[in-house]
Amino acid sequence: MIKYLGSKRALLDPIKAAVARVLPEGGTVCDLFSGSARVGHALKGQGYRVWSNDINTYAHTLATAYVQADREVWSDRAAAVIAELGEVKPEAGWFTKTFCEDARFFHPENGARIDAMRDRIVAMGLEPELEAVAMVSLMEAADRVDSTAGVHMAYMKAWAPRALKPLSLRMPDLLPGVAGGPCRATQGDAVEIAAQVEADLVYLDPPYNQHSYLGNYHVWESLVLWDKPETYGIANKRVDVRTRKSAFNSKPGIGPALGAVIEAIQAPNLIVSFNDEGYLSRDQLVEMLSARGRVQVVEIDRPRYVGARIGIHNPKGEKVGAVGRLKNVEYLFLVTDRVVALPEAA
C-alpha cells in the first residue's frame, strides 16, 4: 500500500484485537475516515463486513479496491488489465510536466509511463471496481519510485535511488468476499454521512491537526481525478487545496465537527484513534465520548513519521529547522456499554 502519514499500519494488531473483543462473532464495521484503507482492508481480512468512507477521491479509490472489490469477482480481469497497461508505450503529458519537470516528485521517464497508463485506463471504460484496482496498481507503482519523504509537500533535492528505477505494476492485495455480505466504499463528508451509518461498530480516525490529507497527497487526487487542474506553489498543488478545507484541520473547528459525528452515530460501539499531537487532548476526548458510554483508553508509544525525523529543509535542500521530538503517543478510545478486556499497549 502507499506510504501514508497517519497510516495505522503499525497499529493494526491492537485495532484488530479491540474490534475482535467487542465483536467476537463478527459483524459490520464502518470506518468513516478510511484514508489509506489499511484498517478496512485488515478488518475485511478478519471476516468483518466493512463500510469504508472518505471525502477524498484517491482514498475512495483505495477503499473501492481494498474493501469493496472481492478477489473472486475481479482478480482475473484485473490481472489482464494490469498486463495490458504494462505494455503501453510511455508518452509524456500533463503529469510528466507538472510532477516530473516543473516539480520533481518522479523521474520524467516514469512520468511518461504514468501519463500513458492513466490515459489508457480512461480509454478502457472499466467498471468502477475494476478501474479502482487498476488505479491502485498505478498509484502504488508510482509510490514505489517517488522522490519524497512520504508526502507531496516537497521533493528531494537529488533523485532518491528508487526514483531511478523503472515503474512496474503489481496486482493489489485483493481480498475474498466475506460471509456477512458485500463490503462497500463510499465518498462523503463524515459529518454528513454519520447519521446514515448502520453498523455494529464505528471506527473513527479523523484528521487531528493542521496537516491536510488532500494537501499532503494532492498528486494522488490529481492522478485519480485526471482533471489536470491549475496548480500553485513549488509542490504544484491543486488550486482547490486552498478551498477544500476540513473543519478537522482547524483548532476551533475540530471539536464541534467531531462532536457532531459522535452524536449522530447510532452504532452501539465506537473506537476512536487519535494522537497526542492533535488539537484535542486525551481528557477532552474522554469527556466528549463519555456521553455515549464507558470509555477505555489504550496508549501506544510510536516513533514519529520520517519527515519529522529528517527535519525541515528549504527548496534548495538546506536544513532550516531543528528536529523536534522523535516519538508520539497514539490513543485508542473504546466506547461501549460494557467492560471489554482491551489489548495491552505495544
C-alpha positions in Angstrom: 0.0 0.0 0.0 1.1 3.6 -0.4 3.2 5.5 2.1 0.8 7.4 4.2 1.1 9.9 7.0 -1.3 8.8 9.7 -1.5 5.3 8.3 -2.4 2.8 11.0 -0.1 0.1 9.6 1.9 -0.2 12.9 -1.4 -0.2 14.9 -3.3 -2.8 13.0 -2.8 -5.5 15.6 -4.2 -3.5 18.6 -7.1 -2.2 16.4 -8.0 -5.7 15.2 -7.7 -7.0 18.7 -10.0 -4.3 20.1 -12.6 -4.9 17.4 -12.4 -8.7 17.9 -13.1 -8.3 21.6 -16.1 -6.1 21.0 -17.4 -8.2 18.1 -16.1 -11.7 18.7 -18.7 -13.3 16.4 -18.2 -10.9 13.6 -20.5 -8.1 12.3 -20.4 -4.8 10.4 -17.7 -2.2 11.0 -17.8 1.3 9.5 -14.6 3.3 9.0 -15.7 6.9 8.4 -12.3 8.3 7.7 -10.8 5.5 5.7 -7.7 7.2 4.3 -5.2 4.6 3.0 -7.9 1.8 3.6 -5.4 -0.2 5.7 -7.8 -0.6 8.6 -10.8 -1.5 6.4 -8.6 -4.0 4.4 -7.4 -5.6 7.6 -10.9 -5.9 9.1 -12.2 -7.4 5.9 -9.4 -9.9 6.1 -10.7 -10.8 9.6 -14.1 -11.6 8.1 -15.9 -8.4 9.1 -18.4 -6.7 6.7 -16.7 -3.3 6.2 -18.1 0.0 5.1 -15.2 2.4 4.3 -15.8 6.1 3.7 -13.6 9.1 2.9 -14.2 12.5 1.4 -11.1 12.5 -0.9 -11.3 10.8 -4.2 -8.0 8.9 -4.0 -9.0 7.5 -0.7 -12.3 6.4 -2.0 -10.5 4.6 -4.9 -8.2 2.9 -2.4 -11.2 1.7 -0.4 -13.1 0.6 -3.5 -10.2 -1.7 -4.4 -9.2 -2.9 -1.0 -12.6 -3.1 0.7 -15.4 -3.2 -1.9 -13.8 -5.3 -4.7 -13.8 -9.0 -4.0 -10.9 -11.1 -5.2 -13.1 -13.9 -6.7 -15.0 -11.4 -8.8 -12.3 -9.1 -10.1 -8.9 -10.7 -9.8 -8.6 -12.4 -13.2 -10.0 -9.5 -15.1 -7.8 -7.1 -13.1 -4.7 -9.2 -14.0 -5.5 -8.8 -17.7 -6.0 -5.1 -17.4 -2.7 -4.6 -15.5 -0.9 -6.7 -18.0 -2.2 -4.5 -20.8 -1.2 -1.4 -19.0 2.3 -2.7 -18.6 2.7 -2.9 -22.4 1.6 0.7 -23.0 4.3 2.8 -24.7 5.4 5.7 -22.5 4.2 9.2 -23.6 4.9 12.3 -21.6 2.0 14.6 -20.9 0.4 16.7 -18.2 1.6 14.5 -15.3 5.2 14.5 -16.5 5.4 18.3 -16.9 3.6 19.0 -13.7 5.2 16.5 -11.3 8.4 15.5 -13.0 9.7 18.6 -14.7 8.1 21.7 -13.0 8.2 19.7 -9.7 10.5 16.7 -9.2 8.3 14.1 -7.4 9.0 11.4 -10.1 11.7 10.9 -12.7 10.4 12.0 -16.2 10.8 8.6 -17.6 8.4 7.2 -15.0 6.2 10.3 -15.6 5.8 9.3 -19.2 4.8 5.8 -18.1 2.2 7.2 -15.7 0.8 9.6 -18.3 0.3 6.8 -20.9 -1.1 4.3 -18.4 -3.6 6.8 -17.0 -4.8 7.7 -20.4 -5.2 4.0 -21.3 -7.3 3.5 -18.1 -9.6 6.3 -19.3 -9.9 4.7 -22.8 -10.8 1.3 -21.3 -14.1 2.4 -19.8 -13.8 0.0 -16.9 -16.4 -0.8 -14.3 -15.9 1.1 -11.0 -14.3 -1.7 -9.1 -12.0 -2.8 -12.0 -11.0 0.8 -12.6 -10.2 1.3 -8.9 -8.0 -1.8 -8.9 -6.1 -0.6 -12.0 -5.7 2.9 -10.4 -4.5 1.5 -7.1 -1.9 -0.6 -9.0 -0.7 2.6 -10.8 -0.7 4.6 -7.6 1.3 2.0 -5.7 3.8 1.6 -8.6 4.3 5.4 -8.7 4.7 5.4 -4.9 7.5 2.9 -5.1 9.5 5.1 -7.4 8.8 8.6 -5.9 11.4 11.0 -4.7 9.8 12.3 -1.5 9.9 11.7 2.3 6.4 10.3 2.1 4.2 13.3 1.5 3.6 15.6 -1.5 4.6 18.8 0.2 8.1 18.7 -1.2 10.6 16.5 -3.0 14.2 15.5 -2.6 17.0 17.9 -3.7 18.6 15.0 -5.6 16.8 12.0 -7.0 16.1 9.3 -4.4 17.7 6.0 -5.6 14.3 4.4 -6.0 13.2 7.2 -8.4 15.7 6.0 -10.9 14.1 2.5 -11.1 11.5 1.8 -13.8 7.9 1.9 -12.7 6.4 -1.6 -12.6 2.8 -2.5 -11.9 1.7 -5.2 -9.4 -1.6 -6.7 -8.5 -3.1 -5.1 -5.4 -3.8 -7.5 -2.5 -7.5 -8.0 -3.1 -9.4 -10.0 -0.5 -12.2 -12.5 -0.9 -15.7 -11.5 -0.1 -17.0 -12.1 3.5 -19.9 -14.2 4.6 -21.8 -11.3 6.2 -22.5 -9.6 2.9 -20.8 -7.2 0.4 -18.4 -4.7 1.7 -18.7 -1.1 0.4 -16.8 2.1 -0.2 -18.5 5.5 -0.2 -17.2 9.0 -0.7 -18.7 11.6 1.6 -18.3 14.1 4.4 -18.2 12.2 7.7 -20.3 14.9 9.4 -23.0 14.5 6.8 -22.9 10.7 6.5 -22.6 9.7 10.2 -26.3 9.6 10.8 -26.8 7.2 7.9 -24.4 4.6 9.3 -25.8 1.2 10.1 -23.1 -0.9 11.8 -22.2 -2.8 14.9 -19.1 -0.7 15.5 -17.8 2.6 14.0 -14.1 3.3 13.8 -13.1 6.9 13.7 -9.6 8.1 12.7 -10.1 11.8 11.8 -7.6 14.3 10.8 -6.3 15.7 14.1 -4.2 18.8 13.4 -3.3 21.3 10.6 -2.0 18.7 8.2 -4.5 18.3 5.4 -4.5 14.9 3.7 -5.6 16.5 0.5 -2.6 18.8 0.6 -0.2 16.0 1.6 -1.5 13.7 -1.2 -2.6 16.1 -3.9 -0.7 14.2 -6.5 -2.9 11.1 -5.9 -6.0 13.2 -6.0 -5.0 14.7 -9.4 -3.9 11.3 -10.8 -7.2 9.7 -9.9 -9.5 12.6 -10.9 -7.3 13.2 -14.0 -8.8 16.6 -14.3 -5.4 18.2 -15.0 -6.1 21.2 -12.6 -4.4 24.5 -12.3 -1.7 24.2 -9.7 0.3 26.5 -7.5 3.5 26.6 -5.5 6.7 24.6 -5.5 4.8 21.4 -5.0 2.3 22.1 -7.8 -0.7 21.6 -5.5 -4.2 21.6 -7.0 -5.7 25.0 -6.6 -8.7 23.5 -4.8 -6.4 22.5 -1.9 -7.0 26.2 -1.0 -10.7 25.9 -0.9 -11.5 22.2 0.1 -10.9 22.8 3.7 -11.8 20.4 6.6 -13.0 21.5 10.0 -10.9 18.7 11.4 -7.7 20.6 10.3 -8.8 23.6 12.4 -8.2 24.0 16.1 -11.5 25.8 16.7 -13.4 23.6 14.2 -12.3 20.0 15.1 -14.2 19.9 18.5 -17.6 20.8 17.1 -17.1 18.7 13.9 -16.0 15.5 15.8 -18.7 16.1 18.4 -21.4 16.2 15.6 -20.1 13.0 14.2 -20.1 11.2 17.6 -23.6 12.5 18.4 -25.0 11.4 15.0 -23.6 7.8 15.1 -26.3 5.3 16.2 -24.0 2.3 16.4 -23.6 0.7 19.9 -19.8 0.6 19.8 -17.2 3.1 18.9 -13.4 3.1 18.6 -11.6 6.4 18.1 -8.0 6.6 17.0 -6.2 9.9 17.9 -2.7 11.2 18.6 -1.1 13.4 21.2 -0.1 15.9 18.5 -3.8 16.5 17.9 -5.8 19.6 18.6 -7.9 17.7 21.2 -6.3 16.3 24.4 -6.8 12.9 25.9 -9.1 14.3 28.6 -11.1 16.3 26.1 -11.8 13.2 24.1 -12.7 11.1 27.1 -15.2 13.9 28.2 -16.6 14.1 24.7 -17.1 10.3 24.4 -18.4 9.7 27.9 -21.9 10.7 27.0 -22.1 7.5 24.8 -20.9 5.0 27.5 -17.9 3.7 29.3 -14.6 4.9 27.8 -11.5 2.8 27.9 -8.2 4.0 26.6 -5.1 2.3 25.2 -1.9 4.4 24.9 0.8 3.2 22.4 4.2 4.9 22.0 5.3 5.2 18.4 8.2 6.9 16.5 7.1 10.0 14.6 6.9 9.9 10.8 10.1 10.0 8.7 9.7 13.7 7.7 9.7 14.7 11.3 12.9 12.7 11.9 14.6 14.2 8.9 13.9 17.8 9.8 12.8 20.9 7.9 14.5 21.9 4.6 14.1 24.8 2.2 13.6 24.3 -1.6 17.4 24.3 -2.0 17.7 21.3 0.2 19.2 23.3 3.1 18.2 22.4 6.6 16.4 25.3 8.2 14.7 23.9 11.2 15.5 21.7 14.2 14.2 18.2 14.6 11.6 18.1 17.4 10.5 15.2 19.5 11.0 11.8 17.9 8.1 9.9 19.5 4.4 10.5 20.0 1.5 8.6 21.7 -1.2 7.0 19.8 -4.6 6.6 21.6 -7.3 4.1 21.0 -10.6 5.1 22.8 -13.1 2.3 23.1 -16.7 3.3 23.9 -19.2 0.5 24.8 -22.0 -0.1 27.2 -19.9 -2.8 28.9 -16.4 -3.5 30.1 -14.2 -5.1 27.5 -10.7 -6.5 28.1 -8.5 -4.4 25.8 -5.2 -5.3 24.2 -2.2 -4.2 26.1 -0.3 -1.2 24.8 2.6 -2.0 22.5 
